[in-house]
Amino acid sequence: MSAYRDALRLDAGSSLERVNLAKELLKNGRGVVVLSDRLALRPAGSTILCEVIDCFVDSTRSPSEYRQMVEDAKLLLAGSPLAAEVLGHSVEWLVVADYGNGTIERWPSV
């Protein structure tokens, strides 16, 4: 079970139709898009929350590890077909743990 079970998932092999649907969801603020099971893009008004998904829910990381996770996710987004759509908005980066029924914020990006 995942907090992102209803999200549209994209990976490197996703079709152009799925990519276009993801762009539409983000543009209209109607849904969450997950890239490669590592980054959730959640529209929140005029901002897109970029939720870096920490798969180790019971661990604690150092601030430098969290910063590295965010940097890796930024590279993932930059290489995706959604980069222009997302980076055209105000974005907020954070690391979250997926507990199945929801997420909890682990670390805000500075």
N, C-alpha and C positions, 0 to 999 in steps of 0.2 A: 504494500500500500504506500502511496506517495501523496504528499500534499499537492503535487502537480498532476494528479491523475486526469484532470479535465483539460490540461494545457495541450496546445498544439506542439508536438515535438518535431524538431528539425535536426538533421545531421548532414554530413557531406553528400550523401546520396539522395537527398530529398528532391522530389520533382519540382519543376518550375511552378506548377499549380499550387503545391503546398507552400512554397516560398511566397507566392503572390497572396495566398490566404493569410499567411503570417503577417505580411506587410499591412494588409487590410485590417486585421485584428488590432495591430499596434496603432495604426493611424486613427482608427475610430474608438480606441480605448475599450474594446469589447472582449479582450481575452488575453491570457498569458501564453507566451511562447517560450519553449525550453530548447536551448541549443546544446546538442551533444550531451544531454543529461548533466551539464555542468553549469549552465547559466540560464536563469529564468528572467525573462523580460516582462515586467508587469506595468502596464499603463496606470498612472495615478494622476489624473488630471492632466496638467501640461508637462508633467515629469514622467520619465520612465524609470522605474526602479530596476536596477540591474542586480539581481540576487545571485551571488556566487554560491553554489550549492556545495556545502561541506558534507561529504558522505559519512564522515566519522562523527556521529552525533554525540557520542559520549567522551570525546577527547577535547582537550584544550590546547590551543596552539599559541605560539608567541606572536606578538604584533608583526614581526617581520615575516612570519609564515603566512599570516592573513594578508599582508600587503602583497606577497608573492602570488597568492591565489587570485587576488584582484587583478594584478598585472597579467597573469596568464589568461584570465577571462576577458580582459580588454583585447588581448591579441586574438582570442577566439572570435570575439565580436567583429573586430576589424577585418578579419578574413572571411566573414560571412556575407551572404547577399543582403542581410538586414542592416548592415553597418550604416548606410546612408539614412535609412528610415529612423534608426534609433538615435544616431548622433545629431540628427536635425532637431532633437528635443533637448530639454534640460534632463540630465541623467543624474541619478544618485546610485553610488556603488555601496553594497553591503554584502557581508558573508552571512549566510543563514544555514541552519541545520534543519533537515527535513525529518520531522518526527512521524510522518505518515498522515496524521490528521491535520497537520499545520506545520508552520515553520517558526523558528525562534531566531532572532537576530544574534549572531555571534560576535560580529565586529563591524563597526562602521568605518568606511574608508575616510582617510583624512585628506 
